[in-house]
Amino acid sequence: MRKCSTVFTWIGGILSPIILIVRGFMGVIPTEVQTSPYSYYTKIEYVTPGWLWAIFIALIVLDIIGLIWREVSLRNGKKIGCGIFTIIFVSKVGGILTLCIPDEQLY
């Protein structure tokens, strides 16, 4: 059970930052841009503002901290706190499986 939860946690922990970065580069807020000052035609571009990039980076940092803290906590036999943190910030499936790890597999 511990290996299974670790695999799902790391898959979720790696995929979510990749998805955030790709989504950020694709742009999330549509804006209308006029092609020239004398034209009536507008073009829609998608941009990601700086404040949203700051949120993305904060989530990625929380993700990395959660992955590291989970490994350390499981070595020390503490699964409840890191399991709940994992559910909220890293991986839903990995966090649930972390909470289901039997106590004899923690040490």
Number of C-alpha atoms within 10 A of each C-alpha: 12 16 12 13 21 18 13 20 27 17 15 22 22 17 13 18 19 13 11 16 15 11 13 18 13 13 14 14 12 12 12 11 12 13 12 9 7 7 8 8 11 12 10 12 13 15 14 15 12 9 9 12 15 11 11 17 15 11 17 21 13 16 24 17 13 23 23 12 16 23 14 14 16 20 13 11 13 17 23 15 12 22 27 17 20 27 19 13 20 30 27 18 16 24 26 17 21 28 20 15 18 11 12 7 12 15 9
